[in-house]
């Protein structure tokens, strides 16, 4: 498997698309082991995506695009502005809260970063926000979107690692809220440093906030409906994806009345493109990961780590460092697919809860979208707002430290992460 991993890294650096890099590097394992019939290779991509739970991934992507097209985004922006616009650095605070609200709508960090860059970015720069700081705010706050249910990364991890998706969704409420609080503190400190003014002259009244909340209620309660529905047995983790699509169409057609046939067709077109790229990578990972259990890689990795240390905190620190480096060069969903079968058995042997590990894994690898050299959200935000990469990179170091602080808190206080899941599902 060393040759397979080395070939994968080389192919990535040569610029080959991730899905093909995963496939061709995985193919080398079969040439190393001629006793394995090559007829196995074409079967693996198919069997990899035959897990019915994975059906939730394309369904939630489609549902997220439907919710965005329904007009709910504008309402959420107004609500976020009413809640935080009066604070120093008001537009940056709006970005933090908006990403939290968007978590129940989108579930995609890249989509959230692009949307906020177009909507909030120009006004932030006009009001004198430093360009590098602006780019980092809009990119890194999108991390919250990926942790609030229904995050696609959580579904992928739960499926690959055979971890309860319902518990992951429940844990995501705390993790996303904690990240929101930490980022709001970060923005408040930076606002004093840069002298950033509020976006609103006065605080919105309780009546105004309640009025906006009423208009946004369909998006705000969506994650709660998913959690309660799964917990009460109304639908499985897969069926909830279908419900999400029906819910989004209902809201777009009958509540906000913006989801016309033309908009629906365009949304379906965009969703197919998004789904195709993600599912292709997932299917190719079947070829790549075939040799992992045969070579007993998880057991060897665990033995090697235990020879170095048996302290769970040190182990998690090493894993987080590994994930940060991997996230700099690979897409988050690919890292989840490739590393979960190796790392999950090891962390469980050290007594770390798989739900806690899943939240840390998804948070850290998603950060790779915001960091150089290949961060998709980074390039998207910088491209939309014409921000120099040098300015962005200089400004992103405190934000990276902030995400690592979040990972440290989750590691040190696992009971806090598991409070809501244990409350809903029992220990």
C-alpha positions as CSV (number, residue, x, y, z in Angstrom):
1,X,0.0,0.0,0.0
2,X,3.0,2.3,0.3
3,X,3.4,2.3,-3.4
4,X,-0.3,3.0,-3.8
5,X,-0.2,6.0,-1.5
6,X,3.0,7.3,-3.1
7,X,1.5,7.0,-6.6
8,X,-1.6,8.8,-5.4
9,X,0.4,11.8,-4.1
10,X,2.5,12.0,-7.3
11,X,-0.6,11.9,-9.6
12,X,-2.2,14.7,-7.6
13,X,0.9,16.8,-7.9
14,X,0.9,16.1,-11.7
15,X,-2.6,17.7,-11.8
16,X,-4.6,14.5,-12.6
17,X,-8.2,14.9,-11.3
18,X,-8.7,13.4,-7.8
19,X,-11.1,10.7,-8.9
20,X,-8.7,9.4,-11.6
21,X,-5.8,9.7,-9.2
22,X,-7.6,7.5,-6.7
23,X,-8.4,4.9,-9.3
24,X,-5.1,4.6,-11.1
25,X,-3.1,4.6,-7.9
26,X,-5.4,1.9,-6.4
27,X,-5.0,-0.1,-9.6
28,X,-1.3,-0.6,-8.8
29,X,-2.2,-2.8,-5.9
30,X,-3.7,-5.4,-8.3
31,X,-0.5,-5.4,-10.4
32,X,1.5,-6.0,-7.2
33,X,-0.8,-9.0,-6.4
34,X,-1.3,-11.0,-9.5
35,X,-3.2,-13.6,-7.5
36,X,-6.1,-11.2,-7.3
37,X,-8.1,-11.5,-10.6
38,X,-8.3,-8.2,-12.5
39,X,-12.0,-8.9,-13.1
40,X,-12.4,-7.7,-9.5
41,X,-11.5,-4.1,-10.5
42,X,-14.6,-3.2,-12.5
43,X,-16.8,-4.6,-9.7
44,X,-15.4,-2.5,-6.9
45,X,-16.6,1.0,-8.0
46,X,-20.1,-0.4,-8.3
47,X,-20.1,-2.2,-4.9
48,X,-18.6,0.8,-3.2
49,X,-21.7,3.0,-3.9
50,X,-24.3,0.2,-3.5
51,X,-24.7,1.0,0.2
52,X,-28.2,2.3,0.4
53,X,-27.2,4.8,3.1
54,X,-25.0,6.7,0.5
55,X,-28.2,7.5,-1.3
56,X,-28.6,10.3,1.2
57,X,-25.6,12.1,-0.2
58,X,-27.1,13.0,-3.6
59,X,-30.5,13.6,-2.1
60,X,-29.1,16.2,0.5
61,X,-27.1,17.9,-2.2
62,X,-30.2,18.3,-4.3
63,X,-32.2,19.4,-1.3
64,X,-29.6,22.0,-0.4
65,X,-29.6,23.4,-4.0
66,X,-33.4,23.5,-3.9
67,X,-33.5,25.4,-0.6
68,X,-31.0,27.9,-2.0
69,X,-33.1,28.4,-5.1
70,X,-36.3,28.8,-3.1
71,X,-35.4,32.3,-2.0
72,X,-34.7,31.3,1.7
73,X,-31.1,32.7,1.5
74,X,-32.3,36.3,1.3
75,X,-34.5,35.8,4.3
76,X,-31.7,34.3,6.3
77,X,-29.4,37.2,5.4
78,X,-31.9,39.6,6.7
79,X,-32.3,37.6,10.0
80,X,-28.5,37.4,10.5
81,X,-28.3,41.2,9.9
82,X,-31.0,41.9,12.5
83,X,-29.3,39.6,15.0
84,X,-25.7,40.9,14.7
85,X,-25.6,43.9,12.4
86,X,-25.3,46.3,15.3
87,X,-22.1,44.8,16.6
88,X,-18.6,46.1,15.7
89,X,-17.6,44.4,12.5
90,X,-21.2,43.9,11.8
91,X,-20.9,42.3,8.3
92,X,-18.3,39.9,9.5
93,X,-20.6,38.9,12.4
94,X,-23.4,38.5,9.9
95,X,-21.2,36.1,7.9
96,X,-20.7,33.9,11.0
97,X,-24.4,33.7,12.0
98,X,-25.5,33.3,8.3
99,X,-23.2,30.3,7.9
100,X,-24.7,28.8,11.0
101,X,-28.2,29.3,9.6
102,X,-27.2,28.1,6.2
103,X,-26.0,24.8,7.7
104,X,-29.5,23.5,7.8
105,X,-30.1,24.7,4.2
106,X,-27.0,23.9,2.3
107,X,-24.6,21.5,4.0
108,X,-21.8,22.5,1.6
109,X,-19.0,24.7,2.8
110,X,-17.9,25.7,-0.8
111,X,-21.4,26.7,-1.8
112,X,-21.8,28.8,1.3
113,X,-18.4,30.5,0.9
114,X,-19.3,31.4,-2.8
115,X,-22.7,32.7,-1.9
116,X,-21.4,34.9,1.0
117,X,-18.5,36.2,-1.1
118,X,-21.0,37.5,-3.7
119,X,-23.6,38.9,-1.3
120,X,-21.5,40.2,1.6
121,X,-18.0,40.5,0.2
122,X,-18.4,43.7,-1.9
123,X,-20.0,45.6,1.0
124,X,-17.3,44.5,3.4
125,X,-14.6,45.8,1.2
126,X,-16.4,49.1,0.6
127,X,-16.7,49.6,4.3
128,X,-12.9,49.3,4.7
129,X,-12.5,45.7,5.8
130,X,-8.9,44.5,4.9
131,X,-9.2,42.3,1.9
132,X,-7.3,39.4,3.4
133,X,-9.4,39.4,6.5
134,X,-12.6,39.7,4.4
135,X,-11.6,36.6,2.4
136,X,-10.8,34.6,5.5
137,X,-14.0,35.5,7.3
138,X,-16.1,34.5,4.3
139,X,-14.2,31.2,3.7
140,X,-13.6,30.0,7.2
141,X,-17.1,30.7,8.5
142,X,-18.3,28.3,5.9
143,X,-16.8,25.6,8.1
144,X,-19.8,25.9,10.4
145,X,-22.1,25.0,7.5
146,X,-20.4,21.7,7.1
147,X,-20.9,20.7,10.7
148,X,-24.5,21.7,11.1
149,X,-26.9,18.8,9.9
150,X,-27.3,17.8,7.2
151,X,-23.6,18.0,6.4
152,X,-22.6,15.8,3.5
153,X,-19.2,14.9,5.1
154,X,-21.1,13.6,8.2
155,X,-23.2,11.3,6.0
156,X,-20.1,10.1,4.2
157,X,-18.2,9.4,7.4
158,X,-21.2,7.7,9.0
159,X,-21.6,5.4,6.0
160,X,-18.0,4.4,5.6
161,X,-17.4,4.0,9.3
162,X,-20.7,2.4,10.1
163,X,-21.4,5.2,12.7
164,X,-24.9,6.4,13.5
165,X,-25.7,9.3,11.2
166,X,-28.5,10.4,13.6
167,X,-25.9,10.7,16.4
168,X,-23.5,12.6,14.1
169,X,-26.3,15.1,13.2
170,X,-27.1,15.5,16.9
171,X,-23.4,16.1,17.8
172,X,-23.2,18.6,14.9
173,X,-25.5,21.0,16.7
174,X,-23.1,21.5,19.6
175,X,-20.0,21.5,17.4
176,X,-21.4,24.1,14.9
177,X,-22.7,26.3,17.7
178,X,-19.3,26.2,19.5
179,X,-17.6,27.1,16.3
180,X,-20.0,30.0,15.8
181,X,-19.3,31.4,19.3
182,X,-15.5,31.1,18.9
183,X,-15.6,32.8,15.5
184,X,-17.8,35.6,16.8
185,X,-15.2,36.2,19.5
186,X,-12.5,36.2,16.9
187,X,-14.3,38.7,14.7
188,X,-15.0,41.0,17.8
189,X,-11.3,41.0,18.6
190,X,-10.3,41.7,15.0
191,X,-12.9,44.4,14.7
192,X,-11.3,46.4,17.5
193,X,-7.9,46.0,15.9
194,X,-9.1,47.2,12.5
195,X,-11.6,49.7,13.8
196,X,-14.5,48.0,11.9
197,X,-17.9,49.7,12.4
198,X,-21.4,48.2,12.9
199,X,-23.4,47.5,9.7
200,X,-26.6,48.9,11.4
201,X,-26.8,52.2,13.4
202,X,-29.1,50.7,16.0
203,X,-30.0,47.3,17.3
204,X,-33.0,45.6,15.7
205,X,-36.1,45.5,17.9
206,X,-37.4,42.2,19.3
207,X,-40.5,42.6,17.1
208,X,-38.4,42.9,13.9
209,X,-36.3,39.9,14.8
210,X,-39.4,37.8,15.6
211,X,-41.0,38.9,12.3
212,X,-37.9,37.8,10.3
213,X,-37.7,34.6,12.3
214,X,-41.2,33.9,11.3
215,X,-40.3,34.3,7.7
216,X,-37.3,32.1,8.1
217,X,-38.9,29.5,10.3
218,X,-39.0,26.9,7.5
219,X,-35.2,26.9,7.2
220,X,-34.5,27.3,10.9
221,X,-36.5,24.3,12.0
222,X,-35.3,22.1,9.1
223,X,-32.3,20.5,11.0
224,X,-34.6,19.9,14.0
225,X,-37.2,18.1,11.9
226,X,-34.4,15.9,10.5
227,X,-33.1,15.0,14.0
228,X,-36.6,14.4,15.5
229,X,-37.7,12.4,12.4
230,X,-34.7,10.1,12.6
231,X,-34.9,9.7,16.4
232,X,-38.7,9.0,16.3
233,X,-38.3,6.4,13.6
234,X,-40.4,8.3,11.1
235,X,-37.7,7.8,8.5
236,X,-34.2,6.3,8.2
237,X,-31.0,8.3,7.4
238,X,-31.6,7.5,3.7
239,X,-35.3,8.3,3.7
240,X,-34.7,11.6,5.4
241,X,-32.9,12.7,2.2
242,X,-36.0,12.1,0.2
243,X,-38.0,14.0,2.7
244,X,-35.6,16.9,2.5
245,X,-36.1,17.2,-1.2
246,X,-39.9,17.1,-0.9
247,X,-39.7,19.6,1.9
248,X,-37.5,21.9,-0.1
249,X,-39.8,21.8,-3.1
250,X,-42.8,22.4,-0.9
251,X,-41.2,25.5,0.6
252,X,-39.9,26.8,-2.7
253,X,-43.2,26.3,-4.6
254,X,-45.9,27.0,-2.0
255,X,-44.3,29.1,0.7
256,X,-41.9,31.5,-1.1
257,X,-43.2,30.8,-4.6
258,X,-39.9,31.3,-6.3
259,X,-39.2,27.7,-7.4
260,X,-40.6,27.9,-10.9
261,X,-40.2,25.1,-13.5
262,X,-37.3,27.0,-15.1
263,X,-35.5,27.4,-11.8
264,X,-36.2,23.8,-10.8
265,X,-34.7,22.6,-14.1
266,X,-31.5,24.7,-13.6
267,X,-31.3,23.5,-10.0
268,X,-31.5,19.9,-11.2
269,X,-28.8,20.6,-13.7
270,X,-26.4,22.1,-11.2
271,X,-27.1,19.3,-8.7
272,X,-26.3,16.6,-11.3
273,X,-22.9,18.2,-11.8
274,X,-22.2,18.4,-8.1
275,X,-23.5,14.9,-7.4
276,X,-21.5,13.4,-10.4
277,X,-18.1,14.6,-9.2
278,X,-18.7,13.5,-5.6
279,X,-20.1,10.1,-6.4
280,X,-17.4,9.4,-8.9
281,X,-14.7,10.0,-6.3
282,X,-16.7,7.8,-3.9
283,X,-16.9,4.9,-6.4
284,X,-13.2,5.1,-7.3
285,X,-12.3,4.9,-3.6
286,X,-13.5,1.3,-3.7
287,X,-10.5,0.4,-5.9
288,X,-8.1,2.4,-3.8
289,X,-9.3,0.9,-0.5
290,X,-9.5,-2.7,-1.6
291,X,-6.0,-3.6,-0.3
292,X,-6.4,-1.8,3.1
293,X,-8.0,-4.7,5.0
294,X,-6.0,-7.3,3.1
295,X,-2.7,-5.8,4.2
296,X,-4.2,-5.2,7.7
297,X,-3.2,-1.6,7.5
298,X,-5.4,-0.4,10.5
299,X,-3.8,-3.0,12.8
300,X,-0.3,-2.2,11.6
301,X,-0.9,1.5,12.0
302,X,-2.3,1.0,15.5
303,X,0.7,-1.1,16.5
304,X,3.1,1.5,15.2
305,X,1.4,4.3,17.1
306,X,1.1,2.3,20.3
307,X,4.9,1.7,20.1
308,X,5.3,5.4,20.2
309,X,2.6,6.4,22.7
310,X,-0.5,5.1,24.4
311,X,-1.8,8.6,25.4
312,X,-5.1,9.2,23.6
313,X,-4.4,13.0,23.6
314,X,-1.1,12.6,21.9
315,X,-2.6,10.1,19.4
316,X,-5.4,12.6,18.5
317,X,-2.8,15.4,18.2
318,X,-0.8,13.3,15.7
319,X,-3.9,12.4,13.8
320,X,-5.1,16.1,13.6
321,X,-1.7,17.1,12.3
322,X,-1.9,14.4,9.7
323,X,-5.4,15.5,8.6
324,X,-4.3,19.1,8.4
325,X,-1.5,18.2,6.0
326,X,-3.7,15.9,4.0
327,X,-6.4,18.6,3.8
328,X,-4.0,21.0,2.2
329,X,-3.7,18.7,-0.8
330,X,-6.9,16.7,-1.1
331,X,-10.6,17.3,-1.1
332,X,-12.3,16.6,2.2
333,X,-14.7,13.9,1.1
334,X,-11.8,11.9,-0.4
335,X,-9.8,12.1,2.8
336,X,-12.9,10.9,4.8
337,X,-13.3,8.0,2.4
338,X,-9.6,7.0,2.4
339,X,-8.7,7.5,6.0
340,X,-11.8,6.4,7.9
341,X,-11.2,2.7,7.4
342,X,-7.6,3.1,8.7
343,X,-8.0,5.6,11.5
344,X,-11.4,4.7,13.0
345,X,-10.4,1.3,14.3
346,X,-7.2,2.8,15.8
347,X,-8.9,5.6,17.7
348,X,-11.6,3.2,19.0
349,X,-8.8,1.0,20.4
350,X,-7.7,4.1,22.4
351,X,-11.2,4.6,23.8
352,X,-12.2,7.6,21.6
353,X,-15.9,7.7,20.7
354,X,-16.4,7.3,16.9
355,X,-18.9,10.2,16.9
356,X,-16.4,12.5,18.6
357,X,-13.7,11.4,16.1
358,X,-16.1,11.9,13.2
359,X,-16.8,15.5,14.2
360,X,-13.1,16.3,14.6
361,X,-12.3,14.5,11.3
362,X,-15.0,16.4,9.3
363,X,-14.0,19.7,10.8
364,X,-10.3,19.5,10.2
365,X,-10.4,18.1,6.7
366,X,-13.0,20.6,5.6
367,X,-10.6,23.3,6.7
368,X,-8.5,22.2,3.8
369,X,-11.0,23.9,1.5
370,X,-9.9,27.2,3.0
371,X,-6.1,26.8,3.1
372,X,-3.4,26.8,0.4
373,X,-2.3,25.3,-1.9
374,X,-5.5,23.8,-3.3
375,X,-8.3,25.1,-1.1
376,X,-11.4,25.4,-3.3
377,X,-13.2,27.9,-1.0
378,X,-10.0,30.0,-0.8
379,X,-9.7,30.3,-4.6
380,X,-13.5,30.9,-5.0
381,X,-13.6,33.8,-2.5
382,X,-10.3,35.3,-3.7
383,X,-11.5,35.1,-7.3
384,X,-14.9,36.6,-6.7
385,X,-13.5,39.6,-4.7
386,X,-10.1,40.0,-6.5
387,X,-8.1,39.3,-3.3
388,X,-4.4,38.6,-3.6
389,X,-3.5,35.1,-2.4
390,X,-0.6,36.6,-0.4
391,X,-3.0,38.8,1.6
392,X,-5.3,35.9,2.2
393,X,-2.5,33.5,3.3
394,X,-1.1,36.1,5.8
395,X,-4.6,36.6,7.3
396,X,-5.6,33.0,7.5
397,X,-3.1,31.8,10.2
398,X,-5.2,33.0,13.1
399,X,-8.2,31.2,11.6
400,X,-6.3,28.0,11.2
401,X,-5.3,28.3,14.9
402,X,-9.0,28.9,15.7
403,X,-10.0,25.6,14.0
404,X,-7.3,23.7,15.8
405,X,-8.6,25.2,19.1
406,X,-12.0,23.8,18.2
407,X,-10.5,20.4,17.6
408,X,-8.6,20.6,20.9
409,X,-11.8,21.4,22.8
410,X,-13.7,18.5,21.1
411,X,-10.9,16.2,22.1
412,X,-10.6,17.4,25.7
413,X,-14.3,17.5,26.4
414,X,-15.9,14.5,24.5
415,X,-18.8,14.5,27.0
416,X,-19.9,17.9,25.8
417,X,-19.9,16.7,22.2
418,X,-21.9,13.6,23.2
419,X,-24.4,15.4,25.4
420,X,-27.1,15.9,22.8
421,X,-26.6,12.5,21.1
422,X,-26.8,10.8,24.6
423,X,-29.8,12.8,25.5
424,X,-31.6,11.7,22.3
425,X,-30.4,8.1,21.9
426,X,-29.1,7.1,25.3
427,X,-25.6,6.0,26.0
